[in-house]
Amino acid sequence: MAFSIDVSAAPMLPLVAGDTGATPGSHEPADDRRRRALIDLRHGRMPETMAAIRDELRHGADSVRWLSAAINEAMAAPDLSVAGVLAGELAAFQHGIAPHPGNAASERMLTLPKLRHDIAQYRYLREQGVLDATFDATIAAHEAVAERHQALGDNARAPLSHQDLAAIGDSYCRIVHLADAGRTEAPALSASWNRDVAQRAYLDHRPGVVVIDDFLSEEALARLNRFCLRSTCWFGNRYANGRLGAFLFSGFNAPLLLQIAEEIRDALPEVIDDRHPLRQLWAFKNTGELPADSTIHADFAAINVNFWITPEDANADPDSGGMVIYDIDAPASWDFATYNERIDIIREYLAVRQPRVIRVPYRQNRAVIFNSDLFHATEAVRFHPGYINHRINVTMLYGDRNDDQHHPPAEDSAAAGTPSWRSAAFSRSRR
């Protein structure tokens, strides 16, 4: 993956504390090595910086934590290019074809939906001429592993056995290919929607929801759709019903994505200001049917920007496939695991409170910008079979939940617990 950036004017990235001892074979303390690498990056010394970061990552888990924290710091900068470069290095280390000692290879989990998706994606890449005939043996190996694990069921996960690793270990949850998705010369956001109207709709009306059609330019939409179809970065498979996630730290990272994130911030300065920097970005694919309201949750950020990129003719049920937003906040006293993952508790809470439901139908290139405190869910999904028909949504999260200047999280005296709003995304890389 190639990055074309100018880091000469990039802000100084703060040193993130870590191991202070010298590593074997070196008399230089780790903090000094890391500080020097980030200084080199600031001054545009890319070869030296990349070599130093790659060497540093080989020193163990503490170095991975250091780089993850440095990426989070870089995401607060006006220019997100540095964050993209650092995230690309972390993704290459953890998910590159050539495994490195100490990376996350042993944590890869096998699921049938992930295997089926990868087989379909590899076939698609063969048809597009991205992969050549030498990859046919890898496709056949994936098919054999999927056949051997049919009894596993679609919603189960299992470690890769020694036999699985021998068959597909060099490609499963590996970045086999990342499509080029460079920045566009023209703005990536479409000129067809009014920025001021969108800001006023979000700021002046509770609960803070605005829907924007024709969100991206035609060029940006086409490039992003191509990137999602061709990039083998869909590693998140801990979700039910065949949902797969792709994350910034794991390869869902391209100059175009960062350009879009910057332009969203700049287009809505009263909504997304310096107090609400980019915190995370990811995408999800629905590779199978999804029951309604099976993903109810709130997010850890202040502002959620969610947009859909799959063409509408892929939707087998035009009356569904969108989003529902509940006009009620997650209580500030709930911790992240509760408001993001405990659907049983959330449903009980909603049943008692009876909030108004805002329904947003599915449309390609439609964005929904809303207060991340609000409980929300994907509607039932039933898209046509076929690899290119998978429903894909992209999410960009800005700011921190308890720093939300526009719609602070609501307190709830009936909810017990200590406020703990922060996602684990800030303490470790998302895999």
LOGU-79559 format. One record per residue (C-alpha): x, y, z; residue number from 1. Coordinates in steps of 0.25 Angstrom, whole numbers, m for minus. Layout:
BEGIN
<bake x="X" y="Y" z="Z" num="NUM"/>
...
This chain:
BEGIN
<bake x="0" y="0" z="0" num="1"/>
<bake x="6" y="13" z="m4" num="2"/>
<bake x="5" y="26" z="3" num="3"/>
<bake x="8" y="40" z="m3" num="4"/>
<bake x="9" y="50" z="8" num="5"/>
<bake x="16" y="62" z="13" num="6"/>
<bake x="20" y="61" z="28" num="7"/>
<bake x="29" y="72" z="28" num="8"/>
<bake x="19" y="81" z="35" num="9"/>
<bake x="12" y="70" z="43" num="10"/>
<bake x="11" y="73" z="58" num="11"/>
<bake x="20" y="67" z="68" num="12"/>
<bake x="15" y="54" z="73" num="13"/>
<bake x="16" y="53" z="88" num="14"/>
<bake x="24" y="42" z="94" num="15"/>
<bake x="16" y="30" z="99" num="16"/>
<bake x="22" y="24" z="112" num="17"/>
<bake x="26" y="10" z="111" num="18"/>
<bake x="38" y="1" z="114" num="19"/>
<bake x="50" y="10" z="118" num="20"/>
<bake x="60" y="m1" z="118" num="21"/>
<bake x="70" y="m4" z="107" num="22"/>
<bake x="66" y="m16" z="98" num="23"/>
<bake x="76" y="m28" z="96" num="24"/>
<bake x="87" y="m24" z="87" num="25"/>
<bake x="84" y="m9" z="89" num="26"/>
<bake x="90" y="2" z="99" num="27"/>
<bake x="79" y="12" z="95" num="28"/>
<bake x="66" y="12" z="104" num="29"/>
<bake x="53" y="8" z="98" num="30"/>
<bake x="47" y="22" z="100" num="31"/>
<bake x="59" y="29" z="93" num="32"/>
<bake x="58" y="20" z="81" num="33"/>
<bake x="43" y="23" z="80" num="34"/>
<bake x="45" y="38" z="82" num="35"/>
<bake x="55" y="38" z="71" num="36"/>
<bake x="46" y="30" z="62" num="37"/>
<bake x="35" y="40" z="63" num="38"/>
<bake x="44" y="52" z="61" num="39"/>
<bake x="49" y="46" z="49" num="40"/>
<bake x="35" y="44" z="44" num="41"/>
<bake x="32" y="58" z="47" num="42"/>
<bake x="43" y="63" z="39" num="43"/>
<bake x="40" y="54" z="27" num="44"/>
<bake x="51" y="44" z="28" num="45"/>
<bake x="42" y="33" z="24" num="46"/>
<bake x="52" y="22" z="21" num="47"/>
<bake x="59" y="23" z="34" num="48"/>
<bake x="45" y="24" z="42" num="49"/>
<bake x="39" y="12" z="35" num="50"/>
<bake x="52" y="4" z="38" num="51"/>
<bake x="52" y="8" z="52" num="52"/>
<bake x="37" y="5" z="55" num="53"/>
<bake x="38" y="m8" z="48" num="54"/>
<bake x="50" y="m12" z="57" num="55"/>
<bake x="43" y="m6" z="69" num="56"/>
<bake x="31" y="m15" z="67" num="57"/>
<bake x="40" y="m28" z="68" num="58"/>
<bake x="42" y="m24" z="83" num="59"/>
<bake x="29" y="m30" z="88" num="60"/>
<bake x="15" y="m26" z="92" num="61"/>
<bake x="20" y="m13" z="99" num="62"/>
<bake x="24" y="m8" z="86" num="63"/>
<bake x="11" y="m11" z="79" num="64"/>
<bake x="4" y="m3" z="91" num="65"/>
<bake x="13" y="8" z="89" num="66"/>
<bake x="10" y="9" z="74" num="67"/>
<bake x="m5" y="8" z="76" num="68"/>
<bake x="m4" y="19" z="86" num="69"/>
<bake x="4" y="28" z="76" num="70"/>
<bake x="m7" y="25" z="65" num="71"/>
<bake x="m18" y="30" z="75" num="72"/>
<bake x="m10" y="43" z="77" num="73"/>
<bake x="m7" y="45" z="63" num="74"/>
<bake x="m22" y="44" z="60" num="75"/>
<bake x="m24" y="57" z="67" num="76"/>
<bake x="m16" y="65" z="57" num="77"/>
<bake x="m22" y="73" z="46" num="78"/>
<bake x="m15" y="64" z="35" num="79"/>
<bake x="m18" y="50" z="37" num="80"/>
<bake x="m7" y="45" z="28" num="81"/>
<bake x="3" y="42" z="39" num="82"/>
<bake x="m7" y="33" z="46" num="83"/>
<bake x="m10" y="26" z="33" num="84"/>
<bake x="5" y="23" z="31" num="85"/>
<bake x="7" y="18" z="46" num="86"/>
<bake x="m6" y="10" z="45" num="87"/>
<bake x="m1" y="3" z="32" num="88"/>
<bake x="12" y="m1" z="39" num="89"/>
<bake x="4" y="m7" z="50" num="90"/>
<bake x="m6" y="m14" z="41" num="91"/>
<bake x="6" y="m20" z="33" num="92"/>
<bake x="13" y="m25" z="45" num="93"/>
<bake x="1" y="m32" z="51" num="94"/>
<bake x="m6" y="m36" z="38" num="95"/>
<bake x="5" y="m36" z="27" num="96"/>
<bake x="7" y="m49" z="19" num="97"/>
<bake x="21" y="m50" z="25" num="98"/>
<bake x="19" y="m53" z="40" num="99"/>
<bake x="27" y="m47" z="50" num="100"/>
<bake x="31" y="m52" z="64" num="101"/>
<bake x="22" y="m46" z="74" num="102"/>
<bake x="10" y="m43" z="65" num="103"/>
<bake x="m4" y="m47" z="66" num="104"/>
<bake x="m4" y="m59" z="58" num="105"/>
<bake x="m7" y="m69" z="69" num="106"/>
<bake x="m20" y="m61" z="72" num="107"/>
<bake x="m27" y="m63" z="59" num="108"/>
<bake x="m40" y="m70" z="60" num="109"/>
<bake x="m47" y="m78" z="49" num="110"/>
<bake x="m62" y="m76" z="46" num="111"/>
<bake x="m70" y="m82" z="34" num="112"/>
<bake x="m75" y="m68" z="29" num="113"/>
<bake x="m61" y="m63" z="29" num="114"/>
<bake x="m56" y="m75" z="21" num="115"/>
<bake x="m68" y="m74" z="11" num="116"/>
<bake x="m65" y="m59" z="10" num="117"/>
<bake x="m50" y="m61" z="7" num="118"/>
<bake x="m53" y="m71" z="m3" num="119"/>
<bake x="m63" y="m62" z="m10" num="120"/>
<bake x="m53" y="m50" z="m9" num="121"/>
<bake x="m42" y="m58" z="m15" num="122"/>
<bake x="m50" y="m63" z="m27" num="123"/>
<bake x="m54" y="m49" z="m29" num="124"/>
<bake x="m40" y="m44" z="m29" num="125"/>
<bake x="m36" y="m55" z="m39" num="126"/>
<bake x="m47" y="m51" z="m48" num="127"/>
<bake x="m42" y="m36" z="m47" num="128"/>
<bake x="m28" y="m41" z="m50" num="129"/>
<bake x="m23" y="m36" z="m37" num="130"/>
<bake x="m18" y="m50" z="m33" num="131"/>
<bake x="m12" y="m60" z="m43" num="132"/>
<bake x="m14" y="m75" z="m45" num="133"/>
<bake x="m4" y="m78" z="m34" num="134"/>
<bake x="m14" y="m74" z="m24" num="135"/>
<bake x="m24" y="m85" z="m28" num="136"/>
<bake x="m17" y="m95" z="m19" num="137"/>
<bake x="m20" y="m85" z="m7" num="138"/>
<bake x="m34" y="m84" z="m11" num="139"/>
<bake x="m36" y="m99" z="m12" num="140"/>
<bake x="m29" y="m100" z="2" num="141"/>
<bake x="m39" y="m91" z="8" num="142"/>
<bake x="m50" y="m99" z="2" num="143"/>
<bake x="m45" y="m111" z="8" num="144"/>
<bake x="m44" y="m105" z="22" num="145"/>
<bake x="m58" y="m100" z="21" num="146"/>
<bake x="m63" y="m113" z="17" num="147"/>
<bake x="m56" y="m120" z="28" num="148"/>
<bake x="m62" y="m110" z="38" num="149"/>
<bake x="m77" y="m110" z="34" num="150"/>
<bake x="m81" y="m116" z="47" num="151"/>
<bake x="m76" y="m103" z="54" num="152"/>
<bake x="m88" y="m95" z="50" num="153"/>
<bake x="m89" y="m80" z="46" num="154"/>
<bake x="m88" y="m74" z="59" num="155"/>
<bake x="m77" y="m82" z="65" num="156"/>
<bake x="m62" y="m78" z="66" num="157"/>
<bake x="m50" y="m88" z="68" num="158"/>
<bake x="m35" y="m87" z="68" num="159"/>
<bake x="m28" y="m91" z="55" num="160"/>
<bake x="m23" y="m105" z="57" num="161"/>
<bake x="m9" y="m109" z="53" num="162"/>
<bake x="m15" y="m115" z="40" num="163"/>
<bake x="m23" y="m102" z="37" num="164"/>
<bake x="m10" y="m94" z="39" num="165"/>
<bake x="m2" y="m103" z="30" num="166"/>
<bake x="m13" y="m101" z="19" num="167"/>
<bake x="m17" y="m87" z="20" num="168"/>
<bake x="m8" y="m80" z="31" num="169"/>
<bake x="m1" y="m72" z="21" num="170"/>
<bake x="m13" y="m65" z="16" num="171"/>
<bake x="m25" y="m66" z="26" num="172"/>
<bake x="m26" y="m52" z="33" num="173"/>
<bake x="m14" y="m47" z="25" num="174"/>
<bake x="m13" y="m35" z="16" num="175"/>
<bake x="m12" y="m42" z="3" num="176"/>
<bake x="m16" y="m30" z="m5" num="177"/>
<bake x="m19" y="m15" z="m2" num="178"/>
<bake x="m26" y="m8" z="m13" num="179"/>
<bake x="m20" y="6" z="m16" num="180"/>
<bake x="m30" y="17" z="m11" num="181"/>
<bake x="m22" y="30" z="m12" num="182"/>
<bake x="m27" y="44" z="m9" num="183"/>
<bake x="m36" y="50" z="m19" num="184"/>
<bake x="m32" y="64" z="m25" num="185"/>
<bake x="m46" y="69" z="m24" num="186"/>
<bake x="m53" y="69" z="m11" num="187"/>
<bake x="m57" y="55" z="m6" num="188"/>
<bake x="m70" y="60" z="m1" num="189"/>
<bake x="m81" y="63" z="m11" num="190"/>
<bake x="m84" y="78" z="m13" num="191"/>
<bake x="m99" y="74" z="m14" num="192"/>
<bake x="m103" y="76" z="1" num="193"/>
<bake x="m103" y="88" z="9" num="194"/>
<bake x="m93" y="88" z="21" num="195"/>
<bake x="m99" y="99" z="29" num="196"/>
<bake x="m113" y="93" z="28" num="197"/>
<bake x="m107" y="79" z="33" num="198"/>
<bake x="m100" y="86" z="44" num="199"/>
<bake x="m113" y="94" z="49" num="200"/>
<bake x="m121" y="81" z="48" num="201"/>
<bake x="m111" y="74" z="57" num="202"/>
<bake x="m109" y="85" z="67" num="203"/>
<bake x="m123" y="91" z="68" num="204"/>
<bake x="m131" y="79" z="70" num="205"/>
<bake x="m131" y="68" z="80" num="206"/>
<bake x="m127" y="57" z="80" num="207"/>
<bake x="m116" y="61" z="69" num="208"/>
<bake x="m119" y="53" z="56" num="209"/>
<bake x="m117" y="57" z="42" num="210"/>
<bake x="m118" y="49" z="29" num="211"/>
<bake x="m110" y="53" z="17" num="212"/>
<bake x="m112" y="48" z="3" num="213"/>
<bake x="m101" y="48" z="m8" num="214"/>
<bake x="m91" y="49" z="3" num="215"/>
<bake x="m79" y="46" z="m5" num="216"/>
<bake x="m75" y="50" z="m19" num="217"/>
<bake x="m77" y="40" z="m30" num="218"/>
<bake x="m62" y="38" z="m31" num="219"/>
<bake x="m60" y="36" z="m16" num="220"/>
<bake x="m71" y="26" z="m15" num="221"/>
<bake x="m66" y="18" z="m27" num="222"/>
<bake x="m52" y="18" z="m21" num="223"/>
<bake x="m57" y="14" z="m7" num="224"/>
<bake x="m66" y="3" z="m12" num="225"/>
<bake x="m54" y="m3" z="m20" num="226"/>
<bake x="m45" y="m2" z="m8" num="227"/>
<bake x="m55" y="m10" z="0" num="228"/>
<bake x="m57" y="m20" z="m10" num="229"/>
<bake x="m43" y="m23" z="m13" num="230"/>
<bake x="m36" y="m21" z="0" num="231"/>
<bake x="m34" y="m34" z="9" num="232"/>
<bake x="m35" y="m27" z="22" num="233"/>
<bake x="m48" y="m32" z="27" num="234"/>
<bake x="m42" y="m39" z="39" num="235"/>
<bake x="m53" y="m36" z="50" num="236"/>
<bake x="m61" y="m49" z="51" num="237"/>
<bake x="m66" y="m49" z="66" num="238"/>
<bake x="m80" y="m44" z="61" num="239"/>
<bake x="m92" y="m53" z="59" num="240"/>
<bake x="m100" y="m55" z="46" num="241"/>
<bake x="m88" y="m54" z="37" num="242"/>
<bake x="m84" y="m39" z="40" num="243"/>
<bake x="m69" y="m36" z="37" num="244"/>
<bake x="m62" y="m24" z="42" num="245"/>
<bake x="m50" y="m16" z="36" num="246"/>
<bake x="m43" y="m7" z="45" num="247"/>
<bake x="m32" y="5" z="44" num="248"/>
<bake x="m22" y="m2" z="51" num="249"/>
<bake x="m24" y="m15" z="43" num="250"/>
<bake x="m23" y="m10" z="29" num="251"/>
<bake x="m36" y="m2" z="27" num="252"/>
<bake x="m27" y="9" z="24" num="253"/>
<bake x="m25" y="17" z="11" num="254"/>
<bake x="m22" y="32" z="8" num="255"/>
<bake x="m36" y="33" z="3" num="256"/>
<bake x="m42" y="29" z="16" num="257"/>
<bake x="m34" y="39" z="23" num="258"/>
<bake x="m37" y="50" z="13" num="259"/>
<bake x="m52" y="47" z="16" num="260"/>
<bake x="m50" y="48" z="31" num="261"/>
<bake x="m43" y="61" z="30" num="262"/>
<bake x="m54" y="67" z="20" num="263"/>
<bake x="m65" y="63" z="29" num="264"/>
<bake x="m58" y="70" z="41" num="265"/>
<bake x="m56" y="82" z="33" num="266"/>
<bake x="m70" y="82" z="27" num="267"/>
<bake x="m76" y="82" z="40" num="268"/>
<bake x="m67" y="91" z="49" num="269"/>
<bake x="m78" y="94" z="59" num="270"/>
<bake x="m81" y="80" z="61" num="271"/>
<bake x="m67" y="73" z="60" num="272"/>
<bake x="m57" y="83" z="65" num="273"/>
<bake x="m44" y="82" z="72" num="274"/>
<bake x="m51" y="76" z="84" num="275"/>
<bake x="m56" y="64" z="76" num="276"/>
<bake x="m44" y="58" z="68" num="277"/>
<bake x="m45" y="45" z="60" num="278"/>
<bake x="m45" y="34" z="69" num="279"/>
<bake x="m48" y="22" z="61" num="280"/>
<bake x="m52" y="17" z="47" num="281"/>
<bake x="m57" y="4" z="42" num="282"/>
<bake x="m66" y="m3" z="33" num="283"/>
<bake x="m75" y="m15" z="34" num="284"/>
<bake x="m80" y="m25" z="23" num="285"/>
<bake x="m93" y="m33" z="25" num="286"/>
<bake x="m89" y="m46" z="17" num="287"/>
<bake x="m103" y="m53" z="21" num="288"/>
<bake x="m117" y="m49" z="26" num="289"/>
<bake x="m118" y="m41" z="39" num="290"/>
<bake x="m130" y="m41" z="48" num="291"/>
<bake x="m136" y="m28" z="52" num="292"/>
<bake x="m131" y="m21" z="64" num="293"/>
<bake x="m120" y="m31" z="67" num="294"/>
<bake x="m109" y="m20" z="68" num="295"/>
<bake x="m115" y="m10" z="77" num="296"/>
<bake x="m104" y="m2" z="84" num="297"/>
<bake x="m98" y="12" z="87" num="298"/>
<bake x="m84" y="16" z="83" num="299"/>
<bake x="m72" y="21" z="92" num="300"/>
<bake x="m71" y="34" z="84" num="301"/>
<bake x="m78" y="48" z="83" num="302"/>
<bake x="m82" y="48" z="69" num="303"/>
<bake x="m85" y="36" z="59" num="304"/>
<bake x="m84" y="37" z="44" num="305"/>
<bake x="m89" y="25" z="37" num="306"/>
<bake x="m91" y="23" z="22" num="307"/>
<bake x="m94" y="12" z="13" num="308"/>
<bake x="m87" y="9" z="0" num="309"/>
<bake x="m93" y="m3" z="m6" num="310"/>
<bake x="m102" y="m1" z="m18" num="311"/>
<bake x="m117" y="m1" z="m15" num="312"/>
<bake x="m120" y="m12" z="m26" num="313"/>
<bake x="m113" y="m22" z="m17" num="314"/>
<bake x="m124" y="m20" z="m6" num="315"/>
<bake x="m134" y="m31" z="m7" num="316"/>
<bake x="m144" y="m24" z="2" num="317"/>
<bake x="m144" y="m9" z="m1" num="318"/>
<bake x="m153" y="m6" z="11" num="319"/>
<bake x="m142" y="m11" z="20" num="320"/>
<bake x="m126" y="m11" z="21" num="321"/>
<bake x="m125" y="3" z="28" num="322"/>
<bake x="m124" y="8" z="42" num="323"/>
<bake x="m133" y="10" z="54" num="324"/>
<bake x="m129" y="21" z="64" num="325"/>
<bake x="m136" y="21" z="78" num="326"/>
<bake x="m138" y="35" z="84" num="327"/>
<bake x="m132" y="32" z="97" num="328"/>
<bake x="m117" y="32" z="102" num="329"/>
<bake x="m109" y="21" z="108" num="330"/>
<bake x="m108" y="25" z="123" num="331"/>
<bake x="m95" y="31" z="127" num="332"/>
<bake x="m94" y="21" z="138" num="333"/>
<bake x="m93" y="9" z="129" num="334"/>
<bake x="m80" y="4" z="125" num="335"/>
<bake x="m75" y="1" z="110" num="336"/>
<bake x="m78" y="m14" z="111" num="337"/>
<bake x="m93" y="m11" z="116" num="338"/>
<bake x="m97" y="0" z="106" num="339"/>
<bake x="m89" y="m6" z="94" num="340"/>
<bake x="m91" y="m21" z="96" num="341"/>
<bake x="m102" y="m25" z="106" num="342"/>
<bake x="m114" y="m26" z="96" num="343"/>
<bake x="m122" y="m32" z="107" num="344"/>
<bake x="m121" y="m21" z="117" num="345"/>
<bake x="m122" y="m10" z="106" num="346"/>
<bake x="m136" y="m17" z="101" num="347"/>
<bake x="m141" y="m17" z="116" num="348"/>
<bake x="m137" y="m2" z="117" num="349"/>
<bake x="m144" y="2" z="104" num="350"/>
<bake x="m156" y="m6" z="108" num="351"/>
<bake x="m158" y="2" z="120" num="352"/>
<bake x="m155" y="16" z="114" num="353"/>
<bake x="m162" y="14" z="101" num="354"/>
<bake x="m154" y="24" z="93" num="355"/>
<bake x="m158" y="29" z="80" num="356"/>
<bake x="m152" y="21" z="68" num="357"/>
<bake x="m145" y="28" z="56" num="358"/>
<bake x="m145" y="20" z="44" num="359"/>
<bake x="m135" y="23" z="33" num="360"/>
<bake x="m137" y="14" z="20" num="361"/>
<bake x="m125" y="8" z="13" num="362"/>
<bake x="m119" y="16" z="1" num="363"/>
<bake x="m106" y="16" z="m5" num="364"/>
<bake x="m97" y="28" z="m2" num="365"/>
<bake x="m107" y="32" z="9" num="366"/>
<bake x="m100" y="37" z="22" num="367"/>
<bake x="m106" y="37" z="36" num="368"/>
<bake x="m99" y="47" z="46" num="369"/>
<bake x="m104" y="45" z="60" num="370"/>
<bake x="m101" y="47" z="75" num="371"/>
<bake x="m93" y="34" z="78" num="372"/>
<bake x="m100" y="33" z="92" num="373"/>
<bake x="m113" y="29" z="85" num="374"/>
<bake x="m116" y="14" z="84" num="375"/>
<bake x="m117" y="10" z="70" num="376"/>
<bake x="m117" y="m3" z="62" num="377"/>
<bake x="m117" y="m8" z="47" num="378"/>
<bake x="m130" y="m12" z="42" num="379"/>
<bake x="m133" y="m26" z="36" num="380"/>
<bake x="m123" y="m29" z="25" num="381"/>
<bake x="m126" y="m37" z="13" num="382"/>
<bake x="m118" y="m34" z="1" num="383"/>
<bake x="m116" y="m43" z="m11" num="384"/>
<bake x="m106" y="m54" z="m11" num="385"/>
<bake x="m93" y="m51" z="m17" num="386"/>
<bake x="m80" y="m45" z="m13" num="387"/>
<bake x="m82" y="m31" z="m19" num="388"/>
<bake x="m96" y="m30" z="m12" num="389"/>
<bake x="m91" y="m31" z="2" num="390"/>
<bake x="m96" y="m19" z="10" num="391"/>
<bake x="m85" y="m10" z="14" num="392"/>
<bake x="m86" y="2" z="24" num="393"/>
<bake x="m74" y="11" z="28" num="394"/>
<bake x="m74" y="17" z="42" num="395"/>
<bake x="m65" y="29" z="46" num="396"/>
<bake x="m66" y="33" z="61" num="397"/>
<bake x="m62" y="46" z="66" num="398"/>
<bake x="m59" y="51" z="80" num="399"/>
<bake x="m61" y="45" z="94" num="400"/>
<bake x="m74" y="42" z="100" num="401"/>
<bake x="m72" y="49" z="113" num="402"/>
<bake x="m66" y="61" z="106" num="403"/>
<bake x="m78" y="63" z="96" num="404"/>
<bake x="m81" y="78" z="96" num="405"/>
<bake x="m94" y="77" z="89" num="406"/>
<bake x="m102" y="65" z="95" num="407"/>
<bake x="m95" y="61" z="108" num="408"/>
<bake x="m98" y="47" z="112" num="409"/>
<bake x="m111" y="46" z="121" num="410"/>
<bake x="m110" y="42" z="135" num="411"/>
<bake x="m119" y="32" z="141" num="412"/>
<bake x="m121" y="31" z="155" num="413"/>
<bake x="m127" y="17" z="154" num="414"/>
<bake x="m115" y="11" z="147" num="415"/>
<bake x="m104" y="6" z="156" num="416"/>
<bake x="m89" y="6" z="153" num="417"/>
<bake x="m77" y="15" z="152" num="418"/>
<bake x="m76" y="23" z="139" num="419"/>
<bake x="m67" y="16" z="129" num="420"/>
<bake x="m69" y="21" z="115" num="421"/>
<bake x="m57" y="17" z="109" num="422"/>
<bake x="m55" y="6" z="99" num="423"/>
<bake x="m44" y="m4" z="99" num="424"/>
<bake x="m40" y="2" z="85" num="425"/>
<bake x="m32" y="12" z="93" num="426"/>
<bake x="m24" y="2" z="101" num="427"/>
<bake x="m21" y="m8" z="90" num="428"/>
<bake x="m21" y="m9" z="75" num="429"/>
<bake x="m34" y="m14" z="69" num="430"/>
<bake x="m33" y="m28" z="62" num="431"/>
